[in-house]
Amino acid sequence: MLKDNVLDLLRESEDYISGQIIAEKLGVSRMAVSNAVSALKADGFDIEAVTRRGYRLTGAPDRLDSIGLGAFLPAER
């Protein structure tokens, strides 16, 4: 799911990551990245968006969901 992949990239990044870089890494459009970020925000994730810098994850909801649970599962799930 695109939303999960965007969240993974945001978690891996120590600083801002541009929408263009996310789009290139995932093989999607920048609009698709923007939509995924909006969906993550709606799910309770705090994501900063700064023009010419990109996106940065600043907080996550304190509830367990499928996205958070995936971090604890082995990669070969």
N, CA, C and O atoms as a Tripos MOL2 file, in Angstrom:
@<TRIPOS>MOLECULE
protein
  308   307    77     0     0
PROTEIN
NO_CHARGES

@<TRIPOS>ATOM
      1 N           0.8460   -1.1730    0.0000 N.3       1 MET1
      2 CA          0.0000    0.0000    0.0000 C.3       1 MET1
      3 C           0.8980    1.2440    0.0000 C.2       1 MET1
      4 O           1.8580    1.3130    0.7670 O.2       1 MET1
      5 N           0.6020    2.1850   -0.8230 N.am      2 LEU2
      6 CA          1.4330    3.3760   -0.9880 C.3       2 LEU2
      7 C           1.6140    4.1350    0.3200 C.2       2 LEU2
      8 O           2.7100    4.6050    0.6240 O.2       2 LEU2
      9 N           0.5560    4.2540    1.0790 N.am      3 LYS3
     10 CA          0.6180    4.9860    2.3400 C.3       3 LYS3
     11 C           1.6750    4.3800    3.2670 C.2       3 LYS3
     12 O           2.4310    5.1130    3.9060 O.2       3 LYS3
     13 N           1.7310    3.0550    3.3410 N.am      4 ASP4
     14 CA          2.7220    2.3660    4.1690 C.3       4 ASP4
     15 C           4.1380    2.6430    3.6720 C.2       4 ASP4
     16 O           5.0500    2.8650    4.4680 O.2       4 ASP4
     17 N           4.3150    2.6280    2.3570 N.am      5 ASN5
     18 CA          5.6440    2.8570    1.7830 C.3       5 ASN5
     19 C           6.1150    4.2870    2.0350 C.2       5 ASN5
     20 O           7.2870    4.5090    2.3400 O.2       5 ASN5
     21 N           5.2220    5.2440    1.9090 N.am      6 VAL6
     22 CA          5.5710    6.6430    2.1890 C.3       6 VAL6
     23 C           5.9450    6.7840    3.6590 C.2       6 VAL6
     24 O           6.9300    7.4470    3.9860 O.2       6 VAL6
     25 N           5.1790    6.1740    4.5380 N.am      7 LEU7
     26 CA          5.4770    6.2410    5.9680 C.3       7 LEU7
     27 C           6.8390    5.6250    6.2680 C.2       7 LEU7
     28 O           7.5970    6.1660    7.0720 O.2       7 LEU7
     29 N           7.1540    4.5120    5.6380 N.am      8 ASP8
     30 CA          8.4700    3.8860    5.8340 C.3       8 ASP8
     31 C           9.5930    4.8460    5.4520 C.2       8 ASP8
     32 O          10.5720    4.9740    6.1860 O.2       8 ASP8
     33 N           9.4610    5.5180    4.3150 N.am      9 LEU9
     34 CA         10.4960    6.4600    3.8780 C.3       9 LEU9
     35 C          10.6000    7.6490    4.8270 C.2       9 LEU9
     36 O          11.7010    8.1210    5.1090 O.2       9 LEU9
     37 N           9.4750    8.1320    5.3170 N.am     10 LEU10
     38 CA          9.5040    9.2410    6.2700 C.3      10 LEU10
     39 C          10.1730    8.8200    7.5700 C.2      10 LEU10
     40 O          10.9250    9.5970    8.1580 O.2      10 LEU10
     41 N           9.9110    7.6090    8.0230 N.am     11 ARG11
     42 CA         10.5360    7.1070    9.2570 C.3      11 ARG11
     43 C          12.0350    6.9180    9.0870 C.2      11 ARG11
     44 O          12.7970    7.1630   10.0220 O.2      11 ARG11
     45 N          12.4670    6.4890    7.9140 N.am     12 GLU12
     46 CA         13.8900    6.2530    7.6510 C.3      12 GLU12
     47 C          14.6820    7.5480    7.5280 C.2      12 GLU12
     48 O          15.8760    7.5690    7.8250 O.2      12 GLU12
     49 N          14.0440    8.6140    7.1010 N.am     13 SER13
     50 CA         14.7240    9.8780    6.8610 C.3      13 SER13
     51 C          14.9600   10.6150    8.1730 C.2      13 SER13
     52 O          14.0630   10.7190    9.0090 O.2      13 SER13
     53 N          16.1660   11.1210    8.3420 N.am     14 GLU14
     54 CA         16.4980   11.8820    9.5440 C.3      14 GLU14
     55 C          16.1500   13.3600    9.3830 C.2      14 GLU14
     56 O          16.1130   14.1000   10.3660 O.2      14 GLU14
     57 N          15.8990   13.7870    8.1610 N.am     15 ASP15
     58 CA         15.5830   15.1830    7.8770 C.3      15 ASP15
     59 C          14.4050   15.2080    6.9050 C.2      15 ASP15
     60 O          13.7330   14.1930    6.7210 O.2      15 ASP15
     61 N          14.1590   16.3210    6.3030 N.am     16 TYR16
     62 CA         13.1050   16.4180    5.3040 C.3      16 TYR16
     63 C          13.4630   15.5640    4.0970 C.2      16 TYR16
     64 O          14.6340   15.4240    3.7470 O.2      16 TYR16
     65 N          12.4490   15.0000    3.4700 N.am     17 ILE17
     66 CA         12.6260   14.2500    2.2290 C.3      17 ILE17
     67 C          11.6100   14.8020    1.2340 C.2      17 ILE17
     68 O          10.4250   14.9220    1.5420 O.2      17 ILE17
     69 N          12.0820   15.1320    0.0550 N.am     18 SER18
     70 CA         11.2020   15.7890   -0.9150 C.3      18 SER18
     71 C          10.1760   14.8170   -1.4920 C.2      18 SER18
     72 O          10.4000   13.6100   -1.5790 O.2      18 SER18
     73 N           9.0580   15.3900   -1.8770 N.am     19 GLY19
     74 CA          8.0160   14.5980   -2.5220 C.3      19 GLY19
     75 C           8.5110   13.9820   -3.8210 C.2      19 GLY19
     76 O           8.1040   12.8790   -4.1860 O.2      19 GLY19
     77 N           9.3920   14.6980   -4.5190 N.am     20 GLN20
     78 CA          9.9560   14.1900   -5.7710 C.3      20 GLN20
     79 C          10.8020   12.9430   -5.5160 C.2      20 GLN20
     80 O          10.7040   11.9670   -6.2590 O.2      20 GLN20
     81 N          11.6290   12.9680   -4.4740 N.am     21 ILE21
     82 CA         12.4670   11.8040   -4.1530 C.3      21 ILE21
     83 C          11.5930   10.6230   -3.7430 C.2      21 ILE21
     84 O          11.8390    9.4930   -4.1640 O.2      21 ILE21
     85 N          10.5830   10.8760   -2.9310 N.am     22 ILE22
     86 CA          9.6660    9.8010   -2.5370 C.3      22 ILE22
     87 C           8.9950    9.2190   -3.7700 C.2      22 ILE22
     88 O           8.9090    8.0000   -3.9190 O.2      22 ILE22
     89 N           8.5200   10.0860   -4.6530 N.am     23 ALA23
     90 CA          7.8480    9.6290   -5.8700 C.3      23 ALA23
     91 C           8.7750    8.7760   -6.7310 C.2      23 ALA23
     92 O           8.3640    7.7360   -7.2440 O.2      23 ALA23
     93 N          10.0230    9.2130   -6.8900 N.am     24 GLU24
     94 CA         10.9860    8.4530   -7.7020 C.3      24 GLU24
     95 C          11.2960    7.1070   -7.0770 C.2      24 GLU24
     96 O          11.3630    6.1010   -7.7830 O.2      24 GLU24
     97 N          11.4860    7.0690   -5.7670 N.am     25 LYS25
     98 CA         11.7980    5.8010   -5.0900 C.3      25 LYS25
     99 C          10.6520    4.8080   -5.1870 C.2      25 LYS25
    100 O          10.8760    3.6000   -5.2680 O.2      25 LYS25
    101 N           9.4210    5.3170   -5.1790 N.am     26 LEU26
    102 CA          8.2550    4.4330   -5.1950 C.3      26 LEU26
    103 C           7.6470    4.2500   -6.5820 C.2      26 LEU26
    104 O           6.7450    3.4330   -6.7640 O.2      26 LEU26
    105 N           8.1380    5.0090   -7.5560 N.am     27 GLY27
    106 CA          7.6380    4.8690   -8.9190 C.3      27 GLY27
    107 C           6.2150    5.3700   -9.0940 C.2      27 GLY27
    108 O           5.4250    4.7930   -9.8410 O.2      27 GLY27
    109 N           5.8950    6.4720   -8.3820 N.am     28 VAL28
    110 CA          4.5570    7.0460   -8.4720 C.3      28 VAL28
    111 C           4.6870    8.5440   -8.7470 C.2      28 VAL28
    112 O           5.7980    9.0710   -8.8100 O.2      28 VAL28
    113 N           3.5730    9.2190   -8.9080 N.am     29 SER29
    114 CA          3.5850   10.6610   -9.1410 C.3      29 SER29
    115 C           3.7090   11.4190   -7.8170 C.2      29 SER29
    116 O           3.4590   10.8680   -6.7450 O.2      29 SER29
    117 N           4.0970   12.6850   -7.9140 N.am     30 ARG30
    118 CA          4.1580   13.5280   -6.7160 C.3      30 ARG30
    119 C           2.7630   13.7370   -6.1420 C.2      30 ARG30
    120 O           2.6040   13.8720   -4.9290 O.2      30 ARG30
    121 N           1.7560   13.7650   -7.0030 N.am     31 MET31
    122 CA          0.3740   13.8980   -6.5210 C.3      31 MET31
    123 C          -0.0250   12.6800   -5.6810 C.2      31 MET31
    124 O          -0.7020   12.8190   -4.6620 O.2      31 MET31
    125 N           0.3940   11.5000   -6.1100 N.am     32 ALA32
    126 CA          0.1040   10.2920   -5.3330 C.3      32 ALA32
    127 C           0.7780   10.3580   -3.9620 C.2      32 ALA32
    128 O           0.2040    9.9250   -2.9630 O.2      32 ALA32
    129 N           1.9940   10.9000   -3.9160 N.am     33 VAL33
    130 CA          2.6940   11.0740   -2.6430 C.3      33 VAL33
    131 C           1.9330   12.0600   -1.7650 C.2      33 VAL33
    132 O           1.7260   11.8100   -0.5780 O.2      33 VAL33
    133 N           1.5200   13.1730   -2.3470 N.am     34 SER34
    134 CA          0.7630   14.1830   -1.6090 C.3      34 SER34
    135 C          -0.5290   13.5970   -1.0420 C.2      34 SER34
    136 O          -0.8960   13.8860    0.0970 O.2      34 SER34
    137 N          -1.2110   12.7850   -1.8250 N.am     35 ASN35
    138 CA         -2.4410   12.1380   -1.3550 C.3      35 ASN35
    139 C          -2.1570   11.1640   -0.2160 C.2      35 ASN35
    140 O          -2.9270   11.0850    0.7410 O.2      35 ASN35
    141 N          -1.0550   10.4230   -0.3180 N.am     36 ALA36
    142 CA         -0.6800    9.4810    0.7430 C.3      36 ALA36
    143 C          -0.3420   10.2360    2.0290 C.2      36 ALA36
    144 O          -0.7240    9.8090    3.1190 O.2      36 ALA36
    145 N           0.3700   11.3520    1.9070 N.am     37 VAL37
    146 CA          0.6970   12.1690    3.0770 C.3      37 VAL37
    147 C          -0.5880   12.7000    3.7170 C.2      37 VAL37
    148 O          -0.7160   12.6940    4.9420 O.2      37 VAL37
    149 N          -1.5210   13.1500    2.9140 N.am     38 SER38
    150 CA         -2.8120   13.6350    3.4390 C.3      38 SER38
    151 C          -3.5490   12.5220    4.1830 C.2      38 SER38
    152 O          -4.1400   12.7570    5.2370 O.2      38 SER38
    153 N          -3.5110   11.3280    3.6370 N.am     39 ALA39
    154 CA         -4.1670   10.1920    4.2900 C.3      39 ALA39
    155 C          -3.4780    9.8540    5.6110 C.2      39 ALA39
    156 O          -4.1460    9.5290    6.5930 O.2      39 ALA39
    157 N          -2.1550    9.9280    5.6400 N.am     40 LEU40
    158 CA         -1.4180    9.6750    6.8810 C.3      40 LEU40
    159 C          -1.7610   10.7250    7.9360 C.2      40 LEU40
    160 O          -1.9220   10.4040    9.1130 O.2      40 LEU40
    161 N          -1.8690   11.9760    7.5050 N.am     41 LYS41
    162 CA         -2.2610   13.0360    8.4350 C.3      41 LYS41
    163 C          -3.6590   12.7590    8.9950 C.2      41 LYS41
    164 O          -3.9020   12.9540   10.1860 O.2      41 LYS41
    165 N          -4.5610   12.3120    8.1490 N.am     42 ALA42
    166 CA         -5.9220   11.9840    8.5840 C.3      42 ALA42
    167 C          -5.9170   10.8180    9.5770 C.2      42 ALA42
    168 O          -6.8010   10.7170   10.4280 O.2      42 ALA42
    169 N          -4.9150    9.9410    9.4630 N.am     43 ASP43
    170 CA         -4.7730    8.8080   10.3860 C.3      43 ASP43
    171 C          -4.1200    9.2140   11.7020 C.2      43 ASP43
    172 O          -3.9900    8.3880   12.6060 O.2      43 ASP43
    173 N          -3.7070   10.4760   11.8210 N.am     44 GLY44
    174 CA         -3.1480   10.9510   13.0780 C.3      44 GLY44
    175 C          -1.6510   11.1720   13.1030 C.2      44 GLY44
    176 O          -1.1020   11.5310   14.1440 O.2      44 GLY44
    177 N          -0.9790   10.9680   11.9830 N.am     45 PHE45
    178 CA          0.4610   11.2030   11.9300 C.3      45 PHE45
    179 C           0.7210   12.6970   11.7660 C.2      45 PHE45
    180 O           0.0340   13.3780   11.0050 O.2      45 PHE45
    181 N           1.7200   13.1950   12.4890 N.am     46 ASP46
    182 CA          2.1240   14.5940   12.3640 C.3      46 ASP46
    183 C           3.2300   14.6670   11.3190 C.2      46 ASP46
    184 O           4.3310   14.1600   11.5340 O.2      46 ASP46
    185 N           2.9370   15.2910   10.2050 N.am     47 ILE47
    186 CA          3.8950   15.4110    9.1060 C.3      47 ILE47
    187 C           3.9840   16.8740    8.7160 C.2      47 ILE47
    188 O           2.9880   17.5000    8.3520 O.2      47 ILE47
    189 N           5.1990   17.4110    8.7990 N.am     48 GLU48
    190 CA          5.4410   18.7830    8.3610 C.3      48 GLU48
    191 C           5.7020   18.7750    6.8660 C.2      48 GLU48
    192 O           6.3710   17.8810    6.3480 O.2      48 GLU48
    193 N           5.1790   19.7620    6.1840 N.am     49 ALA49
    194 CA          5.4380   19.9390    4.7610 C.3      49 ALA49
    195 C           5.9780   21.3540    4.5820 C.2      49 ALA49
    196 O           5.2970   22.3320    4.8920 O.2      49 ALA49
    197 N           7.2160   21.4530    4.0770 N.am     50 VAL50
    198 CA          7.8590   22.7480    3.8910 C.3      50 VAL50
    199 C           8.2540   22.8840    2.4270 C.2      50 VAL50
    200 O           8.9190   22.0100    1.8710 O.2      50 VAL50
    201 N           7.8420   23.9800    1.8100 N.am     51 THR51
    202 CA          8.1530   24.2310    0.4090 C.3      51 THR51
    203 C           9.6620   24.1900    0.1880 C.2      51 THR51
    204 O          10.4330   24.7500    0.9680 O.2      51 THR51
    205 N          10.0630   23.5290   -0.8700 N.am     52 ARG52
    206 CA         11.4570   23.3620   -1.2880 C.3      52 ARG52
    207 C          12.3130   22.5170   -0.3460 C.2      52 ARG52
    208 O          13.5220   22.4020   -0.5460 O.2      52 ARG52
    209 N          11.6990   21.9270    0.6750 N.am     53 ARG53
    210 CA         12.4170   21.0190    1.5660 C.3      53 ARG53
    211 C          11.7940   19.6330    1.5380 C.2      53 ARG53
    212 O          12.5000   18.6290    1.4420 O.2      53 ARG53
    213 N          10.4690   19.5810    1.6220 N.am     54 GLY54
    214 CA          9.7820   18.3050    1.5600 C.3      54 GLY54
    215 C           8.9650   18.0170    2.8020 C.2      54 GLY54
    216 O           8.4100   18.9180    3.4300 O.2      54 GLY54
    217 N           8.9050   16.7280    3.1420 N.am     55 TYR55
    218 CA          8.0940   16.2490    4.2510 C.3      55 TYR55
    219 C           8.9930   15.7180    5.3600 C.2      55 TYR55
    220 O          10.0980   15.2330    5.1170 O.2      55 TYR55
    221 N           8.4820   15.8270    6.5960 N.am     56 ARG56
    222 CA          9.2040   15.2850    7.7380 C.3      56 ARG56
    223 C           8.1870   14.7790    8.7450 C.2      56 ARG56
    224 O           7.2360   15.4800    9.0920 O.2      56 ARG56
    225 N           8.3950   13.5600    9.2070 N.am     57 LEU57
    226 CA          7.5250   12.9660   10.2170 C.3      57 LEU57
    227 C           7.9350   13.5150   11.5830 C.2      57 LEU57
    228 O           9.0870   13.3750   11.9930 O.2      57 LEU57
    229 N           6.9960   14.1320   12.2760 N.am     58 THR58
    230 CA          7.3060   14.7210   13.5800 C.3      58 THR58
    231 C           6.5720   14.0370   14.7260 C.2      58 THR58
    232 O           6.8640   14.2970   15.8940 O.2      58 THR58
    233 N           5.6290   13.1740   14.4030 N.am     59 GLY59
    234 CA          4.9070   12.4730   15.4590 C.3      59 GLY59
    235 C           3.9850   11.4220   14.8790 C.2      59 GLY59
    236 O           3.5730   11.4920   13.7210 O.2      59 GLY59
    237 N           3.6730   10.4510   15.7130 N.am     60 ALA60
    238 CA          2.7920    9.3630   15.2990 C.3      60 ALA60
    239 C           1.7070    9.1920   16.3510 C.2      60 ALA60
    240 O           1.9200    9.5190   17.5190 O.2      60 ALA60
    241 N           0.5490    8.6830   15.9510 N.am     61 PRO61
    242 CA         -0.5220    8.4660   16.9310 C.3      61 PRO61
    243 C          -0.0800    7.4270   17.9650 C.2      61 PRO61
    244 O           0.7250    6.5470   17.6610 O.2      61 PRO61
    245 N          -0.5980    7.5320   19.1610 N.am     62 ASP62
    246 CA         -0.2050    6.5920   20.2180 C.3      62 ASP62
    247 C          -1.1740    5.4130   20.3180 C.2      62 ASP62
    248 O          -1.5000    4.9330   21.4040 O.2      62 ASP62
    249 N          -1.6100    4.9770   19.1650 N.am     63 ARG63
    250 CA         -2.4560    3.7840   19.1110 C.3      63 ARG63
    251 C          -1.8530    2.8220   18.0950 C.2      63 ARG63
    252 O          -1.1740    3.2360   17.1550 O.2      63 ARG63
    253 N          -2.1040    1.5570   18.2940 N.am     64 LEU64
    254 CA         -1.5660    0.5450   17.3930 C.3      64 LEU64
    255 C          -2.5420    0.3220   16.2500 C.2      64 LEU64
    256 O          -3.7320    0.0910   16.4680 O.2      64 LEU64
    257 N          -2.0220    0.3930   15.0210 N.am     65 ASP65
    258 CA         -2.8360    0.1250   13.8400 C.3      65 ASP65
    259 C          -2.0140   -0.7440   12.9030 C.2      65 ASP65
    260 O          -0.9050   -1.1520   13.2480 O.2      65 ASP65
    261 N          -2.5410   -1.0270   11.7350 N.am     66 SER66
    262 CA         -1.8420   -1.9250   10.8110 C.3      66 SER66
    263 C          -0.4870   -1.3750   10.3890 C.2      66 SER66
    264 O           0.4500   -2.1430   10.1710 O.2      66 SER66
    265 N          -0.3710   -0.0540   10.2710 N.am     67 ILE67
    266 CA          0.9010    0.5400    9.8810 C.3      67 ILE67
    267 C           1.9180    0.3780   11.0020 C.2      67 ILE67
    268 O           3.0570   -0.0180   10.7570 O.2      67 ILE67
    269 N           1.5140    0.6800   12.2140 N.am     68 GLY68
    270 CA          2.4210    0.5400   13.3540 C.3      68 GLY68
    271 C           2.7640   -0.9020   13.6560 C.2      68 GLY68
    272 O           3.8950   -1.2040   14.0370 O.2      68 GLY68
    273 N           1.8230   -1.7790   13.4950 N.am     69 LEU69
    274 CA          2.0510   -3.1970   13.7490 C.3      69 LEU69
    275 C           3.0480   -3.7820   12.7590 C.2      69 LEU69
    276 O           3.8440   -4.6500   13.1150 O.2      69 LEU69
    277 N           3.0080   -3.3080   11.5130 N.am     70 GLY70
    278 CA          3.9280   -3.7990   10.4900 C.3      70 GLY70
    279 C           5.3860   -3.5990   10.8530 C.2      70 GLY70
    280 O           6.2390   -4.3650   10.4040 O.2      70 GLY70
    281 N           5.6920   -2.5990   11.6470 N.am     71 ALA71
    282 CA          7.0770   -2.3490   12.0720 C.3      71 ALA71
    283 C           7.6060   -3.4670   12.9580 C.2      71 ALA71
    284 O           8.8210   -3.6380   13.0650 O.2      71 ALA71
    285 N           6.7280   -4.2290   13.5950 N.am     72 PHE72
    286 CA          7.1520   -5.2900   14.4870 C.3      72 PHE72
    287 C           7.1460   -6.6700   13.8300 C.2      72 PHE72
    288 O           7.5710   -7.6490   14.4440 O.2      72 PHE72
    289 N           6.6760   -6.7530   12.6120 N.am     73 LEU73
    290 CA          6.6080   -8.0270   11.9090 C.3      73 LEU73
    291 C           7.8730   -8.2570   11.0920 C.2      73 LEU73
    292 O           8.5000   -7.2970   10.6440 O.2      73 LEU73
    293 N           8.2570   -9.5130   10.8920 N.am     74 PRO74
    294 CA          9.4280   -9.7870   10.0530 C.3      74 PRO74
    295 C           9.1690   -9.3560    8.6040 C.2      74 PRO74
    296 O           8.0270   -9.3350    8.1460 O.2      74 PRO74
    297 N          10.2310   -9.0180    7.9070 N.am     75 ALA75
    298 CA         10.1090   -8.5310    6.5400 C.3      75 ALA75
    299 C           9.4730   -9.5550    5.6050 C.2      75 ALA75
    300 O           8.8170   -9.1750    4.6350 O.2      75 ALA75
    301 N           9.6510  -10.8280    5.8740 N.am     76 GLU76
    302 CA          9.1190  -11.8690    4.9870 C.3      76 GLU76
    303 C           7.6930  -12.2610    5.3270 C.2      76 GLU76
    304 O           7.3070  -13.4100    5.1120 O.2      76 GLU76
    305 N           6.9070  -11.3400    5.8490 N.am     77 ARG77
    306 CA          5.5290  -11.6500    6.2210 C.3      77 ARG77
    307 C           4.6750  -11.9070    5.0530 C.2      77 ARG77
    308 O           3.4850  -12.1830    5.2070 O.2      77 ARG77
@<TRIPOS>BOND
     1     1     2 1
     2     2     3 1
     3     3     4 2
     4     3     5 am
     5     5     6 1
     6     6     7 1
     7     7     8 2
     8     7     9 am
     9     9    10 1
    10    10    11 1
    11    11    12 2
    12    11    13 am
    13    13    14 1
    14    14    15 1
    15    15    16 2
    16    15    17 am
    17    17    18 1
    18    18    19 1
    19    19    20 2
    20    19    21 am
    21    21    22 1
    22    22    23 1
    23    23    24 2
    24    23    25 am
    25    25    26 1
    26    26    27 1
    27    27    28 2
    28    27    29 am
    29    29    30 1
    30    30    31 1
    31    31    32 2
    32    31    33 am
    33    33    34 1
    34    34    35 1
    35    35    36 2
    36    35    37 am
    37    37    38 1
    38    38    39 1
    39    39    40 2
    40    39    41 am
    41    41    42 1
    42    42    43 1
    43    43    44 2
    44    43    45 am
    45    45    46 1
    46    46    47 1
    47    47    48 2
    48    47    49 am
    49    49    50 1
    50    50    51 1
    51    51    52 2
    52    51    53 am
    53    53    54 1
    54    54    55 1
    55    55    56 2
    56    55    57 am
    57    57    58 1
    58    58    59 1
    59    59    60 2
    60    59    61 am
    61    61    62 1
    62    62    63 1
    63    63    64 2
    64    63    65 am
    65    65    66 1
    66    66    67 1
    67    67    68 2
    68    67    69 am
    69    69    70 1
    70    70    71 1
    71    71    72 2
    72    71    73 am
    73    73    74 1
    74    74    75 1
    75    75    76 2
    76    75    77 am
    77    77    78 1
    78    78    79 1
    79    79    80 2
    80    79    81 am
    81    81    82 1
    82    82    83 1
    83    83    84 2
    84    83    85 am
    85    85    86 1
    86    86    87 1
    87    87    88 2
    88    87    89 am
    89    89    90 1
    90    90    91 1
    91    91    92 2
    92    91    93 am
    93    93    94 1
    94    94    95 1
    95    95    96 2
    96    95    97 am
    97    97    98 1
    98    98    99 1
    99    99   100 2
   100    99   101 am
   101   101   102 1
   102   102   103 1
   103   103   104 2
   104   103   105 am
   105   105   106 1
   106   106   107 1
   107   107   108 2
   108   107   109 am
   109   109   110 1
   110   110   111 1
   111   111   112 2
   112   111   113 am
   113   113   114 1
   114   114   115 1
   115   115   116 2
   116   115   117 am
   117   117   118 1
   118   118   119 1
   119   119   120 2
   120   119   121 am
   121   121   122 1
   122   122   123 1
   123   123   124 2
   124   123   125 am
   125   125   126 1
   126   126   127 1
   127   127   128 2
   128   127   129 am
   129   129   130 1
   130   130   131 1
   131   131   132 2
   132   131   133 am
   133   133   134 1
   134   134   135 1
   135   135   136 2
   136   135   137 am
   137   137   138 1
   138   138   139 1
   139   139   140 2
   140   139   141 am
   141   141   142 1
   142   142   143 1
   143   143   144 2
   144   143   145 am
   145   145   146 1
   146   146   147 1
   147   147   148 2
   148   147   149 am
   149   149   150 1
   150   150   151 1
   151   151   152 2
   152   151   153 am
   153   153   154 1
   154   154   155 1
   155   155   156 2
   156   155   157 am
   157   157   158 1
   158   158   159 1
   159   159   160 2
   160   159   161 am
   161   161   162 1
   162   162   163 1
   163   163   164 2
   164   163   165 am
   165   165   166 1
   166   166   167 1
   167   167   168 2
   168   167   169 am
   169   169   170 1
   170   170   171 1
   171   171   172 2
   172   171   173 am
   173   173   174 1
   174   174   175 1
   175   175   176 2
   176   175   177 am
   177   177   178 1
   178   178   179 1
   179   179   180 2
   180   179   181 am
   181   181   182 1
   182   182   183 1
   183   183   184 2
   184   183   185 am
   185   185   186 1
   186   186   187 1
   187   187   188 2
   188   187   189 am
   189   189   190 1
   190   190   191 1
   191   191   192 2
   192   191   193 am
   193   193   194 1
   194   194   195 1
   195   195   196 2
   196   195   197 am
   197   197   198 1
   198   198   199 1
   199   199   200 2
   200   199   201 am
   201   201   202 1
   202   202   203 1
   203   203   204 2
   204   203   205 am
   205   205   206 1
   206   206   207 1
   207   207   208 2
   208   207   209 am
   209   209   210 1
   210   210   211 1
   211   211   212 2
   212   211   213 am
   213   213   214 1
   214   214   215 1
   215   215   216 2
   216   215   217 am
   217   217   218 1
   218   218   219 1
   219   219   220 2
   220   219   221 am
   221   221   222 1
   222   222   223 1
   223   223   224 2
   224   223   225 am
   225   225   226 1
   226   226   227 1
   227   227   228 2
   228   227   229 am
   229   229   230 1
   230   230   231 1
   231   231   232 2
   232   231   233 am
   233   233   234 1
   234   234   235 1
   235   235   236 2
   236   235   237 am
   237   237   238 1
   238   238   239 1
   239   239   240 2
   240   239   241 am
   241   241   242 1
   242   242   243 1
   243   243   244 2
   244   243   245 am
   245   245   246 1
   246   246   247 1
   247   247   248 2
   248   247   249 am
   249   249   250 1
   250   250   251 1
   251   251   252 2
   252   251   253 am
   253   253   254 1
   254   254   255 1
   255   255   256 2
   256   255   257 am
   257   257   258 1
   258   258   259 1
   259   259   260 2
   260   259   261 am
   261   261   262 1
   262   262   263 1
   263   263   264 2
   264   263   265 am
   265   265   266 1
   266   266   267 1
   267   267   268 2
   268   267   269 am
   269   269   270 1
   270   270   271 1
   271   271   272 2
   272   271   273 am
   273   273   274 1
   274   274   275 1
   275   275   276 2
   276   275   277 am
   277   277   278 1
   278   278   279 1
   279   279   280 2
   280   279   281 am
   281   281   282 1
   282   282   283 1
   283   283   284 2
   284   283   285 am
   285   285   286 1
   286   286   287 1
   287   287   288 2
   288   287   289 am
   289   289   290 1
   290   290   291 1
   291   291   292 2
   292   291   293 am
   293   293   294 1
   294   294   295 1
   295   295   296 2
   296   295   297 am
   297   297   298 1
   298   298   299 1
   299   299   300 2
   300   299   301 am
   301   301   302 1
   302   302   303 1
   303   303   304 2
   304   303   305 am
   305   305   306 1
   306   306   307 1
   307   307   308 2
@<TRIPOS>SUBSTRUCTURE
     1 MET1         2 RESIDUE 1 A MET
     2 LEU2         6 RESIDUE 1 A LEU
     3 LYS3        10 RESIDUE 1 A LYS
     4 ASP4        14 RESIDUE 1 A ASP
     5 ASN5        18 RESIDUE 1 A ASN
     6 VAL6        22 RESIDUE 1 A VAL
     7 LEU7        26 RESIDUE 1 A LEU
     8 ASP8        30 RESIDUE 1 A ASP
     9 LEU9        34 RESIDUE 1 A LEU
    10 LEU10       38 RESIDUE 1 A LEU
    11 ARG11       42 RESIDUE 1 A ARG
    12 GLU12       46 RESIDUE 1 A GLU
    13 SER13       50 RESIDUE 1 A SER
    14 GLU14       54 RESIDUE 1 A GLU
    15 ASP15       58 RESIDUE 1 A ASP
    16 TYR16       62 RESIDUE 1 A TYR
    17 ILE17       66 RESIDUE 1 A ILE
    18 SER18       70 RESIDUE 1 A SER
    19 GLY19       74 RESIDUE 1 A GLY
    20 GLN20       78 RESIDUE 1 A GLN
    21 ILE21       82 RESIDUE 1 A ILE
    22 ILE22       86 RESIDUE 1 A ILE
    23 ALA23       90 RESIDUE 1 A ALA
    24 GLU24       94 RESIDUE 1 A GLU
    25 LYS25       98 RESIDUE 1 A LYS
    26 LEU26      102 RESIDUE 1 A LEU
    27 GLY27      106 RESIDUE 1 A GLY
    28 VAL28      110 RESIDUE 1 A VAL
    29 SER29      114 RESIDUE 1 A SER
    30 ARG30      118 RESIDUE 1 A ARG
    31 MET31      122 RESIDUE 1 A MET
    32 ALA32      126 RESIDUE 1 A ALA
    33 VAL33      130 RESIDUE 1 A VAL
    34 SER34      134 RESIDUE 1 A SER
    35 ASN35      138 RESIDUE 1 A ASN
    36 ALA36      142 RESIDUE 1 A ALA
    37 VAL37      146 RESIDUE 1 A VAL
    38 SER38      150 RESIDUE 1 A SER
    39 ALA39      154 RESIDUE 1 A ALA
    40 LEU40      158 RESIDUE 1 A LEU
    41 LYS41      162 RESIDUE 1 A LYS
    42 ALA42      166 RESIDUE 1 A ALA
    43 ASP43      170 RESIDUE 1 A ASP
    44 GLY44      174 RESIDUE 1 A GLY
    45 PHE45      178 RESIDUE 1 A PHE
    46 ASP46      182 RESIDUE 1 A ASP
    47 ILE47      186 RESIDUE 1 A ILE
    48 GLU48      190 RESIDUE 1 A GLU
    49 ALA49      194 RESIDUE 1 A ALA
    50 VAL50      198 RESIDUE 1 A VAL
    51 THR51      202 RESIDUE 1 A THR
    52 ARG52      206 RESIDUE 1 A ARG
    53 ARG53      210 RESIDUE 1 A ARG
    54 GLY54      214 RESIDUE 1 A GLY
    55 TYR55      218 RESIDUE 1 A TYR
    56 ARG56      222 RESIDUE 1 A ARG
    57 LEU57      226 RESIDUE 1 A LEU
    58 THR58      230 RESIDUE 1 A THR
    59 GLY59      234 RESIDUE 1 A GLY
    60 ALA60      238 RESIDUE 1 A ALA
    61 PRO61      242 RESIDUE 1 A PRO
    62 ASP62      246 RESIDUE 1 A ASP
    63 ARG63      250 RESIDUE 1 A ARG
    64 LEU64      254 RESIDUE 1 A LEU
    65 ASP65      258 RESIDUE 1 A ASP
    66 SER66      262 RESIDUE 1 A SER
    67 ILE67      266 RESIDUE 1 A ILE
    68 GLY68      270 RESIDUE 1 A GLY
    69 LEU69      274 RESIDUE 1 A LEU
    70 GLY70      278 RESIDUE 1 A GLY
    71 ALA71      282 RESIDUE 1 A ALA
    72 PHE72      286 RESIDUE 1 A PHE
    73 LEU73      290 RESIDUE 1 A LEU
    74 PRO74      294 RESIDUE 1 A PRO
    75 ALA75      298 RESIDUE 1 A ALA
    76 GLU76      302 RESIDUE 1 A GLU
    77 ARG77      306 RESIDUE 1 A ARG
